[in-house]
Amino acid sequence: MCTNGVNAGQLKAAIEQIDEAVALTRRWTHRSYHSAEDGQLEKSATTLQKAQGLLDDVRALLDEAAELVERESAQVGDVRVSLV
């Protein structure tokens, strides 16, 4: 559905694709964290663990953005196009 000049469905789908990419990156970071931890690389493991947490925050924000797109697009009335 196109609202306010923006296709809300496509925007939501784009946000979901970004989330999937971040989820994959988070999994790789998690694996790297365990490798560093198993290799007794404490500082590296700690930094990777922090990165993991930040990626979790990014995913939460993306989820929030997708919900907001849905809510906001429902609130916008019919779009009118006028010839100028």
N, C-alpha and C positions, 0 to 999 in steps of 0.2 A: 504494500500500500504506500502510495506517495503522499506524504504530508509536508506541507510547508516547503515544497521543492526538494524534499529528501525522501528517497525510497527507504522507509523505516525497516522493511524486511531485509533489504540488502545490507543496510548498516548493521543490523543485529547479526546477520550472518558473518559479516566481516569481523565483528567483535568476537564472535565464537571461533573464527579461524585463528585470530590472534591468541585467544585463550588456549587453543589446542597447541600452538607453537610454544607458548610459554610452559604449558604442562610437560611437553617433551623435554624442553630445556631443564625444567625442574627435576625430571627423572634422571637426566644425565648428571646434573649437579649432585643429586642424592647418591648416585653410584660413585661419583668421584670422591664425595665426602667419605664414603665407606672405604674406598681404596686408600685414601690418605690416612684415615683412622687406623686401618689394619697395618699400614706401613709405618705407624708411629710418627707421622708427620703432624704433630699436634696443632701447630699454627695454621697450616694449610687446611686441616680438617675443620678447625674453628671458623676460618674465613668462608669455607664452602658451606658450612652450616648456616652462617649468617646470610649468605647469598640465597640459600634455599628458603629462608624465612622471608626475604624480600620478594622472591618470586611468588611465594604464597600470598603476600600482600598485593602484588600485581594482579594475580588471578581473582582475588576478592574484589578489587576495584573494577576489573573487567566485567565481572558478574553484576556488580552494581550498575555499571554503565548500560549493560544489556537490558536490565530491568527498567532503568530510567528511559531508555529509548522507547520501550513498549508503553510505559505509562504516559510519557509526554506525547507520543504520536496519537494516543487515544484521546488526549485532551484537545489537540489542535482540531479546529473545525474544518469545514470544507475549504479547499484552496481554490481561489478564483484567479483566473488569468485575464488580464485586461490588455487590450491593444493600446500601445502608447503612441 
